């Protein structure tokens, strides 16, 4: 499982996906999230602006990333 480190209290899902290198742009993130291809803590997530906090795990295309 990969990890990304955040400095603030939270990071939005689209930004986290870009930071983890899972997508190239915010537009790409928006499309895969809207298509129901991204999970947050095991649940399908449709909101690009979903706030992720330390300990949350998101998954896309077979890769799991933990926010620390």
C-alpha positions in Angstrom: 0.0 0.0 0.0 1.3 3.4 -1.0 1.0 6.5 1.3 0.7 10.2 0.8 1.5 12.7 3.5 -0.6 15.8 4.1 0.3 18.9 6.0 -3.2 20.2 6.7 -6.1 18.6 8.4 -7.5 17.1 5.2 -7.0 16.8 1.4 -9.7 16.5 -1.2 -10.0 13.2 -3.0 -9.2 14.7 -6.5 -6.0 16.4 -5.1 -5.0 13.2 -3.3 -5.3 11.1 -6.5 -3.0 13.6 -8.4 -0.5 13.7 -5.5 -0.4 9.8 -5.5 0.2 9.8 -9.2 -3.0 7.8 -10.0 -4.3 10.5 -12.4 -2.6 13.2 -14.5 -5.1 16.0 -13.9 -8.1 17.1 -11.9 -10.2 16.5 -15.0 -9.1 12.8 -15.1 -9.8 12.5 -11.4 -13.3 14.0 -11.9 -14.1 11.5 -14.7 -13.0 8.3 -12.9 -14.7 9.4 -9.6 -18.0 10.2 -11.4 -17.8 6.8 -13.1 -17.7 5.1 -9.7 -14.2 3.7 -10.1 -12.8 5.1 -6.9 -13.3 3.8 -3.4 -12.7 5.5 -0.1 -12.5 3.3 3.0 -14.0 0.5 0.9 -17.1 2.5 -0.3 -17.6 3.8 -3.8 -17.2 7.6 -3.7 -18.7 10.0 -6.3 -17.6 13.3 -4.8 -14.3 14.7 -6.1 -14.3 17.1 -3.2 -14.6 14.4 -0.5 -12.3 15.4 2.4 -9.8 12.7 3.3 -8.1 12.8 6.7 -5.2 10.9 8.1 -5.9 7.2 8.2 -8.3 7.2 5.2 -7.5 4.8 2.4 -8.6 5.4 -1.2 -8.4 2.9 -4.1 -8.3 3.2 -7.9 -7.2 0.8 -10.6 -6.0 -1.8 -8.2 -3.9 0.5 -6.1 -4.5 1.4 -2.5 -3.2 4.7 -1.0 -3.3 5.6 2.7 -3.4 9.2 3.8 -1.0 9.9 6.6 
